[in-house]
Amino acid sequence: MAQTKHRDDQLFVAPVEFDDWMQLNGGIRRALIASGSALTVDPELHDGRTIVLNQADGVAVTLPAATGSGARYRFVVSVTVTSNSDTISAAGTDEFVGSILAVLDNDNADAWQAAAADNFDVITLDGGDQGGLIGDEIIIEDIASGSWLVSGRVVQANATAATPFSTT
C-alpha cells in the first residue's frame, strides 16, 4: 500500500514506507513562485526555487540573513521593467560577492564584479543600463555568514552599461 505524506504545497506518494523526507534529484521540478511587487525571501518556502520577477513597475526583494546555509535562489525576469526597478537587497550588513555577465544590445559584453571589499548589498535591474529585461537571470547562494555568492546574466538595453551592484 502506498504511503502519502503532505509537506506545504507538495504531495508525496511512495510505494514503500520511509521515516524521513526523500530528496529526489533530476526530473522533478518545483513550481515557480511569482514575486508580486514586494517579496521577503523565506528559506523554508523559496530555497531551491525559481522566483519570477513579474512586475513592469519593479519588484523589491529582501533576502534573509546569510548564515552559510547553502540556500540558493534563482531570480528570472519575466516582464521587462518599464518604471522603477527590480531590486534584490541583502539583509543587515550582508554583502554580495561574485559577478554578473552583461550583454549589451549593441553586441558588446561586459562583466560586473562584486568583491568583498566593495560592500555591495543591493542589485538593481532598471530595465535599461543595469538590466531588467525579459530573460535576465540572477542566482544567489548563501555561502557564509554575511556573504551571498552572486552569478547571473543580464541584457542591458542601452549602449551605456552600468553596474547593477550598489551600496545602501
Beta strands, then each sheet from edge to edge (+ up, - down):
strand 1: 3-7
strand 2: 10-14
strand 3: 33-34
strand 4: 38-40
strand 5: 50-53
strand 6: 60-62
strand 7: 72-77
strand 8: 86-89
strand 9: 95-104
strand 10: 109-114
strand 11: 122-125
strand 12: 137-144
strand 13: 147-156
strand 14: 165-166
sheet 1: 1+ 2-
sheet 2: 3+ 5+ 7+ 12- 13+ 9+ 10-
sheet 3: 4+ 6+ 8+ 11- 14+
end
